[in-house]
Amino acid sequence: MFTTALVHHLTRGTNLPAFRASAEGRIRRAHLAHQPDDTIPRFPYEEHLTALTEDRRWPQSTNRISELRVDVEYERKAGWRTGPASLALDIVDYPGEWLLDLALLDADYADWSRQTVEASRKRDRAAIAAGWHEFLKTIDPAGPADEVLAAKASDAFKSYLQALRAGEESVATTPPGRFLMPGDLAGSPALTFAPLDLPMGQPIASGSFAALMERRFEAYKTYVVRPFFRDHFQRIDRQIVLVDVLAAIDAGPVALAELEEALDQVLMAFRTGRNTFLSRLFSPRADRVLFAATKADHIHHTDHDRLDAILRLLVNRAARRTEAAGARVGTVALASVRATRETTVREGRETLRAVAGVPEAGEQVGDEIFDGLTEAAIFPGELPEKADAVFHGAVPPGSLRFPRFRPPQLSVDAAGRMSKLPHIRLDRALEFLLGDRLA
């Protein structure tokens, strides 16, 4: 959604007030260019835009890497470099779950296994992991390597990860990320492994089932994680990480703590720092990283600053470390495509700040199930004034109301031109990521 909205507004010449090059009228033209890399699929911008504007449906989530180039022609600001210039903006889109894998690069199989199994035994996960734990009891790590058992072990572990994603850990934070978003690697041996319940201090015997799992784990790092890091991730010099903070808040303090740890690991994996002329040519660094709390249109604007403050708290530890290396870290609460408008609802004598939109068919709030056609005004709940209160149960799990709204109905003017996609703070995100490049 972010990529589609960004390209939509740049190529249509939308006036974006917080994006200075746009607000000052210095962007002369922006247009889609030829695909910059012949080995990477093209981001399906036109398909996504049609789904949003004509079908009023959200495109499927990103499940593979893709790329798009936008050429931006602009006027430099007054100064010794004044005059026309151009910027080739290469946008690389990939599933956020893949970021989790970067933490595996320095891990070994035994430690990863023990940490993952130990984490699954925590009180909040034990019930979800019960089926997987029962299966683990049937496996002898020192037994012979067995391909059929490897497939079953992998499937049991993937079921646990999927249950986490559907339950308390609705914001995925447990690697491997490709197990949830395999892309074109679905079913490959490199994705057919699982952690085992390994005794502490006992070495893994050659030829054992644990050795097979260890070999597959290393293959995953070699053939999946490292190429992504080397060929794509390491080349990016500006990064935006979209985070579903609202889902984590609604899941409770444990989910927030998991998310905080995952975001810290993500920033540790970034090659960050201030770029020089040579580093841009031969070894680019991510000199700006923006964390964006998505779905800001699901809450009233009076809670937007609170959502941003909670996100800042989640990334605060990692941000200090990253900024010490010379990079900038920013946060913003945004909606790339705004699906709601603000309104009020009466509840007894109280007037509540609410949002109104068309919930998708089958969405449910309380006892009401929506048909996908009728607009509804919904009070989503309120975020606490103090950001750290969310870690102490200030928002009871499940107390927020966030139905999935359909994309907005766009109007058509007398000339047959469709209106532009509404957004919340997309221009602020663009200013942080691109403002200095268009100065």
MARPA-924011 format. One record per residue (C-alpha): z, x, y; residue number from 1. Coordinates in nm, 3 decimals, padded with zeros to 5 digits. Example, Ala and Ser with C-alpha at 12.3 -4.5 7.8 and 13.67 -1.06 7.14 Angstrom:
residues 2
((00.780; 01.230; -00.450); 1)
((00.714; 01.367; -00.106); 2)
This chain:
residues 439
((00.000; 00.000; 00.000); 1)
((00.084; 00.280; 00.240); 2)
((-00.247; 00.458; 00.179); 3)
((-00.450; 00.137; 00.207); 4)
((-00.276; 00.033; 00.530); 5)
((-00.306; 00.381; 00.681); 6)
((-00.682; 00.397; 00.619); 7)
((-00.729; 00.035; 00.731); 8)
((-00.568; 00.092; 01.071); 9)
((-00.726; 00.433; 01.135); 10)
((-01.081; 00.322; 01.051); 11)
((-01.050; -00.008; 01.241); 12)
((-00.915; 00.160; 01.552); 13)
((-00.592; -00.038; 01.564); 14)
((-00.371; 00.027; 01.865); 15)
((-00.057; 00.178; 01.714); 16)
((00.205; 00.212; 01.993); 17)
((00.435; 00.468; 01.829); 18)
((00.140; 00.684; 01.714); 19)
((00.074; 00.872; 02.036); 20)
((-00.286; 00.975; 01.973); 21)
((-00.367; 00.607; 01.917); 22)
((-00.154; 00.473; 02.203); 23)
((-00.313; 00.721; 02.445); 24)
((-00.664; 00.623; 02.335); 25)
((-00.748; 00.974; 02.214); 26)
((-00.873; 00.875; 01.866); 27)
((-01.246; 00.835; 01.917); 28)
((-01.339; 00.744; 01.561); 29)
((-01.205; 00.762; 01.207); 30)
((-01.421; 00.710; 00.902); 31)
((-01.417; 00.761; 00.528); 32)
((-01.580; 01.087; 00.419); 33)
((-01.724; 01.202; 00.087); 34)
((-01.477; 01.268; -00.192); 35)
((-01.332; 01.617; -00.131); 36)
((-01.261; 01.704; -00.496); 37)
((-01.507; 01.627; -00.776); 38)
((-01.235; 01.642; -01.044); 39)
((-00.997; 01.384; -00.892); 40)
((-01.067; 01.008; -00.900); 41)
((-01.136; 00.845; -00.565); 42)
((-00.861; 00.622; -00.427); 43)
((-00.997; 00.263; -00.459); 44)
((-00.943; 00.172; -00.096); 45)
((-01.204; -00.103; -00.074); 46)
((-01.081; -00.270; -00.393); 47)
((-00.720; -00.270; -00.271); 48)
((-00.816; -00.402; 00.072); 49)
((-01.014; -00.689; -00.081); 50)
((-00.723; -00.780; -00.306); 51)
((-00.492; -00.794; -00.004); 52)
((-00.710; -00.970; 00.249); 53)
((-00.923; -01.204; 00.039); 54)
((-00.726; -01.270; -00.280); 55)
((-00.382; -01.240; -00.118); 56)
((-00.248; -01.043; -00.412); 57)
((-00.085; -00.703; -00.431); 58)
((-00.292; -00.437; -00.611); 59)
((-00.143; -00.281; -00.922); 60)
((00.103; 00.002; -00.865); 61)
((-00.030; 00.356; -00.863); 62)
((-00.054; 00.483; -01.222); 63)
((-00.266; 00.797; -01.183); 64)
((-00.354; 01.058; -00.924); 65)
((-00.634; 00.978; -00.676); 66)
((-00.760; 01.112; -00.346); 67)
((-00.938; 01.004; -00.031); 68)
((-01.065; 01.190; 00.276); 69)
((-01.066; 01.043; 00.627); 70)
((-01.237; 01.232; 00.908); 71)
((-01.061; 01.171; 01.240); 72)
((-01.246; 01.252; 01.564); 73)
((-01.012; 01.275; 01.861); 74)
((-00.957; 01.420; 02.206); 75)
((-00.703; 01.694; 02.246); 76)
((-00.437; 01.642; 02.509); 77)
((-00.472; 01.816; 02.846); 78)
((-00.419; 02.191; 02.825); 79)
((-00.609; 02.506; 02.740); 80)
((-00.742; 02.340; 02.420); 81)
((-00.860; 02.019; 02.585); 82)
((-01.176; 01.851; 02.455); 83)
((-01.311; 01.690; 02.138); 84)
((-01.184; 01.796; 01.796); 85)
((-01.175; 01.666; 01.440); 86)
((-00.922; 01.652; 01.158); 87)
((-01.010; 01.618; 00.790); 88)
((-00.721; 01.419; 00.643); 89)
((-00.700; 01.446; 00.263); 90)
((-00.469; 01.179; 00.119); 91)
((-00.341; 01.238; -00.235); 92)
((-00.182; 00.938; -00.404); 93)
((00.020; 00.964; -00.725); 94)
((00.300; 00.770; -00.898); 95)
((00.641; 00.844; -00.751); 96)
((00.779; 00.864; -01.106); 97)
((00.590; 01.192; -01.150); 98)
((00.813; 01.357; -00.891); 99)
((01.101; 01.330; -01.136); 100)
((00.924; 01.571; -01.370); 101)
((00.937; 01.859; -01.122); 102)
((01.308; 01.896; -01.202); 103)
((01.211; 01.980; -01.563); 104)
((01.021; 02.297; -01.470); 105)
((01.335; 02.513; -01.486); 106)
((01.506; 02.316; -01.767); 107)
((01.519; 02.402; -02.136); 108)
((01.503; 02.142; -02.411); 109)
((01.858; 02.177; -02.541); 110)
((02.022; 02.140; -02.199); 111)
((01.791; 01.850; -02.103); 112)
((01.869; 01.674; -02.433); 113)
((02.244; 01.706; -02.393); 114)
((02.239; 01.595; -02.029); 115)
((02.016; 01.294; -02.101); 116)
((02.218; 01.177; -02.402); 117)
((02.545; 01.230; -02.214); 118)
((02.417; 01.030; -01.917); 119)
((02.315; 00.745; -02.150); 120)
((02.675; 00.716; -02.272); 121)
((02.814; 00.639; -01.929); 122)
((02.976; 00.299; -01.901); 123)
((02.694; 00.146; -01.697); 124)
((02.425; 00.261; -01.943); 125)
((02.591; 00.243; -02.283); 126)
((02.490; -00.118; -02.352); 127)
((02.131; -00.055; -02.246); 128)
((02.114; 00.255; -02.465); 129)
((02.281; 00.096; -02.769); 130)
((01.959; 00.055; -02.969); 131)
((01.848; 00.410; -02.894); 132)
((02.195; 00.545; -02.984); 133)
((02.180; 00.371; -03.322); 134)
((01.842; 00.532; -03.388); 135)
((01.974; 00.875; -03.286); 136)
((02.240; 00.850; -03.558); 137)
((01.963; 00.836; -03.820); 138)
((01.806; 01.166; -03.706); 139)
((01.910; 01.505; -03.838); 140)
((01.800; 01.759; -03.576); 141)
((01.818; 02.035; -03.840); 142)
((01.599; 01.836; -04.081); 143)
((01.230; 01.908; -04.141); 144)
((00.968; 01.841; -03.874); 145)
((00.819; 01.494; -03.921); 146)
((00.533; 01.352; -03.714); 147)
((00.606; 00.990; -03.804); 148)
((00.972; 01.032; -03.710); 149)
((00.867; 01.205; -03.386); 150)
((00.660; 00.900; -03.286); 151)
((00.948; 00.665; -03.367); 152)
((01.198; 00.879; -03.176); 153)
((00.968; 00.890; -02.877); 154)
((00.914; 00.513; -02.884); 155)
((01.289; 00.448; -02.904); 156)
((01.355; 00.674; -02.607); 157)
((01.074; 00.516; -02.404); 158)
((01.219; 00.172; -02.475); 159)
((01.550; 00.294; -02.335); 160)
((01.379; 00.424; -02.020); 161)
((01.192; 00.095; -01.976); 162)
((01.517; -00.100; -02.017); 163)
((01.678; 00.120; -01.752); 164)
((01.390; 00.049; -01.517); 165)
((01.419; -00.326; -01.578); 166)
((01.798; -00.327; -01.539); 167)
((02.050; -00.130; -01.338); 168)
((01.815; 00.160; -01.275); 169)
((01.545; -00.054; -01.118); 170)
((01.455; 00.253; -00.915); 171)
((01.353; 00.500; -01.185); 172)
((01.551; 00.825; -01.170); 173)
((01.546; 00.957; -01.528); 174)
((01.265; 01.194; -01.632); 175)
((01.014; 01.231; -01.789); 176)
((00.828; 01.021; -01.533); 177)
((00.504; 01.016; -01.734); 178)
((00.683; 00.820; -02.006); 179)
((00.690; 00.529; -01.762); 180)
((00.353; 00.607; -01.600); 181)
((00.149; 00.796; -01.865); 182)
((-00.191; 00.747; -01.702); 183)
((-00.468; 00.900; -01.914); 184)
((-00.212; 01.087; -02.130); 185)
((-00.087; 00.776; -02.311); 186)
((-00.039; 00.852; -02.682); 187)
((-00.092; 01.229; -02.653); 188)
((00.137; 01.466; -02.850); 189)
((00.266; 01.611; -02.521); 190)
((00.422; 01.269; -02.453); 191)
((00.557; 01.226; -02.808); 192)
((00.903; 01.378; -02.791); 193)
((01.259; 01.267; -02.715); 194)
((01.605; 01.412; -02.652); 195)
((01.829; 01.455; -02.956); 196)
((02.206; 01.456; -02.998); 197)
((02.239; 01.833; -03.038); 198)
((02.570; 02.003; -03.122); 199)
((02.692; 02.227; -02.841); 200)
((02.625; 02.598; -02.898); 201)
((02.420; 02.551; -03.214); 202)
((02.077; 02.720; -03.195); 203)
((01.764; 02.526; -03.284); 204)
((01.636; 02.641; -03.624); 205)
((01.269; 02.731; -03.667); 206)
((01.068; 02.462; -03.846); 207)
((01.330; 02.193; -03.784); 208)
((01.278; 01.851; -03.629); 209)
((01.458; 01.974; -03.317); 210)
((01.213; 02.267; -03.299); 211)
((00.922; 02.020; -03.305); 212)
((01.079; 01.824; -03.020); 213)
((01.142; 02.146; -02.829); 214)
((00.779; 02.252; -02.873); 215)
((00.655; 01.914; -02.746); 216)
((00.894; 01.934; -02.449); 217)
((00.755; 02.275; -02.355); 218)
((00.399; 02.144; -02.400); 219)
((00.480; 01.860; -02.161); 220)
((00.591; 02.112; -01.901); 221)
((00.290; 02.340; -01.963); 222)
((00.009; 02.086; -01.981); 223)
((00.143; 01.799; -01.770); 224)
((00.404; 01.908; -01.515); 225)
((00.286; 02.256; -01.416); 226)
((-00.080; 02.158; -01.357); 227)
((00.032; 01.868; -01.137); 228)
((00.260; 02.100; -00.942); 229)
((00.005; 02.383; -00.917); 230)
((-00.319; 02.192; -00.861); 231)
((-00.197; 01.903; -00.647); 232)
((00.164; 01.894; -00.538); 233)
((00.191; 02.256; -00.424); 234)
((-00.117; 02.217; -00.201); 235)
((00.027; 01.930; 00.003); 236)
((00.157; 02.027; 00.346); 237)
((00.277; 01.681; 00.456); 238)
((00.461; 01.450; 00.218); 239)
((00.580; 01.090; 00.234); 240)
((00.812; 00.965; -00.039); 241)
((00.835; 00.585; -00.060); 242)
((01.175; 00.470; -00.184); 243)
((01.285; 00.121; -00.286); 244)
((01.631; 00.157; -00.132); 245)
((01.691; -00.219; -00.122); 246)
((01.656; -00.247; -00.500); 247)
((01.907; 00.036; -00.547); 248)
((02.153; -00.126; -00.304); 249)
((02.127; -00.454; -00.491); 250)
((02.180; -00.275; -00.824); 251)
((02.513; -00.133; -00.704); 252)
((02.690; 00.197; -00.628); 253)
((02.601; 00.359; -00.962); 254)
((02.228; 00.306; -00.906); 255)
((02.263; 00.443; -00.551); 256)
((02.438; 00.755; -00.680); 257)
((02.157; 00.804; -00.933); 258)
((01.898; 00.762; -00.659); 259)
((02.076; 01.012; -00.434); 260)
((02.073; 01.270; -00.713); 261)
((01.704; 01.204; -00.787); 262)
((01.604; 01.243; -00.421); 263)
((01.801; 01.568; -00.404); 264)
((01.611; 01.700; -00.707); 265)
((01.281; 01.591; -00.553); 266)
((01.344; 01.788; -00.233); 267)
((01.455; 02.092; -00.432); 268)
((01.116; 02.089; -00.606); 269)
((00.923; 02.081; -00.279); 270)
((00.786; 02.410; -00.152); 271)
((00.913; 02.359; 00.202); 272)
((00.923; 02.570; 00.515); 273)
((00.740; 02.641; 00.836); 274)
((00.369; 02.710; 00.782); 275)
((00.191; 03.010; 00.928); 276)
((-00.185; 03.057; 00.963); 277)
((-00.198; 03.258; 00.638); 278)
((00.028; 03.023; 00.443); 279)
((-00.195; 02.728; 00.535); 280)
((-00.492; 02.916; 00.388); 281)
((-00.338; 03.064; 00.074); 282)
((00.001; 02.907; 00.001); 283)
((00.067; 02.590; 00.202); 284)
((00.418; 02.460; 00.236); 285)
((00.538; 02.106; 00.295); 286)
((00.649; 02.154; 00.653); 287)
((00.720; 01.783; 00.706); 288)
((00.869; 01.544; 00.451); 289)
((00.920; 01.177; 00.537); 290)
((01.136; 00.949; 00.324); 291)
((01.048; 00.584; 00.382); 292)
((01.262; 00.288; 00.278); 293)
((01.005; 00.027; 00.180); 294)
((01.009; -00.355; 00.201); 295)
((01.164; -00.365; 00.548); 296)
((00.993; -00.702; 00.586); 297)
((01.229; -00.845; 00.323); 298)
((01.523; -00.823; 00.564); 299)
((01.578; -00.923; 00.928); 300)
((01.501; -00.658; 01.191); 301)
((01.870; -00.643; 01.285); 302)
((01.927; -00.473; 00.948); 303)
((01.643; -00.221; 00.976); 304)
((01.857; 00.047; 01.143); 305)
((02.120; -00.003; 00.874); 306)
((01.861; 00.042; 00.600); 307)
((01.740; 00.361; 00.769); 308)
((02.099; 00.487; 00.798); 309)
((02.158; 00.430; 00.426); 310)
((01.842; 00.625; 00.343); 311)
((01.949; 00.908; 00.575); 312)
((02.281; 00.921; 00.394); 313)
((02.103; 00.940; 00.057); 314)
((01.890; 01.240; 00.160); 315)
((02.140; 01.406; 00.395); 316)
((02.249; 01.685; 00.161); 317)
((01.895; 01.781; 00.063); 318)
((01.765; 01.740; 00.419); 319)
((02.008; 02.000; 00.557); 320)
((01.893; 02.251; 00.299); 321)
((01.525; 02.178; 00.364); 322)
((01.556; 02.197; 00.743); 323)
((01.732; 02.532; 00.707); 324)
((01.406; 02.658; 00.551); 325)
((01.214; 02.554; 00.862); 326)
((01.072; 02.218; 00.748); 327)
((01.136; 01.882; 00.912); 328)
((01.275; 01.587; 00.716); 329)
((01.251; 01.235; 00.858); 330)
((01.347; 00.885; 00.750); 331)
((01.210; 00.545; 00.842); 332)
((01.244; 00.184; 00.728); 333)
((00.894; 00.039; 00.704); 334)
((00.664; -00.220; 00.551); 335)
((00.310; -00.088; 00.513); 336)
((00.192; -00.450; 00.494); 337)
((00.425; -00.711; 00.640); 338)
((00.440; -01.023; 00.423); 339)
((00.702; -01.222; 00.616); 340)
((00.797; -01.346; 00.962); 341)
((01.148; -01.384; 01.100); 342)
((01.324; -01.716; 01.139); 343)
((01.669; -01.872; 01.110); 344)
((01.826; -02.112; 00.861); 345)
((02.130; -02.335; 00.891); 346)
((02.405; -02.312; 00.632); 347)
((02.678; -02.556; 00.726); 348)
((02.779; -02.471; 01.081); 349)
((02.644; -02.120; 01.055); 350)
((02.298; -02.004; 01.167); 351)
((02.167; -01.722; 00.950); 352)
((01.894; -01.470; 01.028); 353)
((01.625; -01.515; 00.764); 354)
((01.270; -01.420; 00.671); 355)
((00.994; -01.664; 00.583); 356)
((00.691; -01.608; 00.363); 357)
((00.515; -01.738; 00.054); 358)
((00.698; -01.621; -00.261); 359)
((00.471; -01.546; -00.555); 360)
((00.439; -01.806; -00.831); 361)
((00.733; -01.786; -01.068); 362)
((00.968; -01.611; -00.827); 363)
((01.316; -01.761; -00.829); 364)
((01.604; -01.777; -00.581); 365)
((01.906; -01.963; -00.712); 366)
((01.781; -02.273; -00.891); 367)
((01.450; -02.286; -00.705); 368)
((01.130; -02.159; -00.867); 369)
((00.835; -02.110; -00.633); 370)
((00.474; -02.217; -00.690); 371)
((00.297; -01.937; -00.500); 372)
((00.163; -02.177; -00.236); 373)
((00.464; -02.299; -00.039); 374)
((00.628; -02.103; 00.240); 375)
((01.004; -02.063; 00.215); 376)
((01.271; -01.937; 00.453); 377)
((01.519; -01.712; 00.272); 378)
((01.841; -01.553; 00.389); 379)
((01.829; -01.214; 00.211); 380)
((02.188; -01.117; 00.280); 381)
((02.317; -00.851; 00.519); 382)
((02.364; -00.477; 00.492); 383)
((02.699; -00.325; 00.596); 384)
((02.741; -00.170; 00.941); 385)
((02.865; 00.158; 00.793); 386)
((02.612; 00.320; 00.562); 387)
((02.864; 00.475; 00.323); 388)
((03.013; 00.133; 00.251); 389)
((02.731; 00.067; 00.002); 390)
((02.883; 00.334; -00.223); 391)
((03.212; 00.144; -00.230); 392)
((03.089; -00.199; -00.338); 393)
((03.035; -00.351; 00.008); 394)
((02.722; -00.518; -00.135); 395)
((02.809; -00.677; -00.472); 396)
((02.534; -00.613; -00.731); 397)
((02.284; -00.897; -00.742); 398)
((02.400; -01.054; -00.415); 399)
((02.083; -00.981; -00.217); 400)
((01.781; -01.212; -00.233); 401)
((01.446; -01.034; -00.245); 402)
((01.175; -01.248; -00.399); 403)
((00.830; -01.094; -00.418); 404)
((00.624; -01.242; -00.133); 405)
((00.247; -01.279; -00.137); 406)
((00.043; -01.078; 00.118); 407)
((00.003; -01.254; 00.454); 408)
((-00.273; -01.502; 00.534); 409)
((-00.498; -01.328; 00.787); 410)
((-00.673; -01.523; 01.061); 411)
((-01.043; -01.498; 01.147); 412)
((-01.162; -01.492; 01.508); 413)
((-01.464; -01.673; 01.659); 414)
((-01.690; -01.378; 01.572); 415)
((-01.587; -01.393; 01.206); 416)
((-01.373; -01.079; 01.224); 417)
((-01.057; -01.079; 01.015); 418)
((-00.733; -00.983; 01.190); 419)
((-00.564; -00.658; 01.106); 420)
((-00.291; -00.617; 00.849); 421)
((00.055; -00.659; 01.007); 422)
((00.305; -00.380; 00.945); 423)
((00.650; -00.255; 01.036); 424)
((00.678; 00.104; 01.170); 425)
((00.367; 00.234; 00.999); 426)
((00.280; 00.385; 01.337); 427)
((00.612; 00.569; 01.348); 428)
((00.542; 00.718; 01.006); 429)
((00.196; 00.830; 01.118); 430)
((00.340; 00.996; 01.429); 431)
((00.586; 01.196; 01.219); 432)
((00.323; 01.300; 00.964); 433)
((00.018; 01.356; 01.188); 434)
((00.125; 01.350; 01.552); 435)
((00.131; 01.727; 01.603); 436)
((-00.208; 01.771; 01.431); 437)
((-00.369; 01.535; 01.683); 438)
((-00.203; 01.682; 01.993); 439)
